[in-house]
Amino acid sequence: MASLKTTRRWALARQDSARAAALAEALHVAPLVARIMVAHGIETAEEAERFLTPSLDRDWADPLIIPGMAEVADRVERAVRTGEVIAVFGDFDVDGITSTCLLTEALRELGAHVRPFIPRRFDEGYGLTEAALDRVVASCDPSLIVTVDNGIAAKQEVGYLRDRGIDLAVTDHHEPSDAVPRGIPLTDPKLAADGPSRELAGAGVALKLVQVLGARLGMPDLWKRYLEVAALGTVSDMMLLTPENRALVAEGIAQMRATARPGYIALASVSRVDLATITADALSFSLIPRLNAAGRMANPTLALDLLLERDPIEASRLAARLEETNQERRSIEAGLTEEALERVEETYTGGRVIVVGGEGWHEGVKGIVASRLVNRYHVPTLLFSIEDGVARGSGRSVGSVNLFDAVERCSDMLTRFGGHAGAVGVTLPAERLPELRARLDAVLSELPGEAFEDTGEIATTVDLAELDIETIEQVSLLEPFGQGNKVPLLAATGVTMVDRFCVGKAADHMRFTATDGVSSVPAIMFRVPDIEEVCACDSVVDLVFEAVAERWQGRVKPKLMVRDILRHTDEDAPARAGEGADALPMPEGADGDAGVDAAAPA
């Protein structure tokens, strides 16, 4: 097929037809659902039952096994009992905002005097900066600041607060470094080498603290009111769905489907989603990007105010403002993407990395735009905003390339850097950007070409006749989907695409009907590169897709959400790099920059 070559490599997951048949019979599920469970590594009916019934009663671990949790709870409990003023200090991403929301609400329920704060990305930066702390002190003069979703690297700030007679208690979930504060109450599940809570989001850690405080202060079930808030933070931060996180997200979404929270209801309304049927996957395309937009566009308090609001009329007003902010974010993102693409086309001549920057490029959307460039060029990309000779950038990786390690090898020329394997934040003098590009290219040239290939897993192959509504809806039994339990992708081989049309405002989506000569199913693929050539293709192909049940005007029918179109081979399933469209872009607002900022310390 004449279309854009990608570095996507598809591989078929482990298949075991006998085991799948036994699971299907024991659990009374469709054979396709059983095959997907086997691909996920589930081998017995007992394992399957546990997987299909996530439970906090069974999987939620004792909060006090998290290092430092008891000490943090001691200090916060004393502040509640003695009427101290407490400031809850979060972060401007959705995990930080939800963490701040739930701890603030819970402390108020427990009778505390509490004020929430979110740092301002552009003039205060990430975390407990002196500028942010000065604002907190001037606003409420607290005797205790409790961090959520940040603080594990706040070593210097402890002394700054101590000089002002203010105590600091830290709750965080990021990897500890040499900058871990000493001599204060601090809890972080990653201080332990392992354990059931190690993959909690910041909101999950905050929820554990609420559980301990509620038990001590006469409200042992208080924490259960905030499952829907902690679940939103967990999904937004793309945390691994360990049994504990899976149970939290499952029960949190069940709570969300019947929520009375005015903020959720108003936000769902402007997002045009039905909370009664919301899923973890749908959150990433609806509520999360809108909440993230507030922090990206300089007003993270707007998102926090919406979540805390109890008046439906005011919540509707705040949600409308947030929707306007998100539309502004999308417009700025589109403009910056176009400008960055032009700059790359002018300057990029190949190599293992793209480093590009511009004066006045918007700080809040750099990570999203970097992800767009990675999708197009298939190499790690760092995109910088330059102001007063300083370049602040966000980087995104590709394949198995550890971008953090590569950046760390260039740390001698950097002012600050932070992040993880897939996403980094970097600050350096703008004049050194060409040097950074050359250094990173040399470092990344040491890696084999395979490291730059995106890999995707196909759960199983299917005949189109298997994709009836009952079977597709049974796949939802495997929810919640997320890290460690991806939406299952299927493959149909030897398919013809008929009734092909280019659709959408930019005519870059393709709608068609997939047929294998026996059955036919409607299909759509979004953002198809070289769409005119693909749309003219009469060849037999292999499709990689997600099967969904589409509801429209009271009718329900199967539909294929196509992720890739591959040349058909005589093999049973695609297991190679395909000549097809790019992998479906990452959801807006879920671009992997959780906890990453150019101002984040190394």
Summary of the structure (lengths in Angstrom):
residues: 602
radius of gyration: 24.6
end to end distance: 45.4
largest distance: 76.7
contacts: 2193
relative contact order: 0.13
helix: 44%
strand: 20%
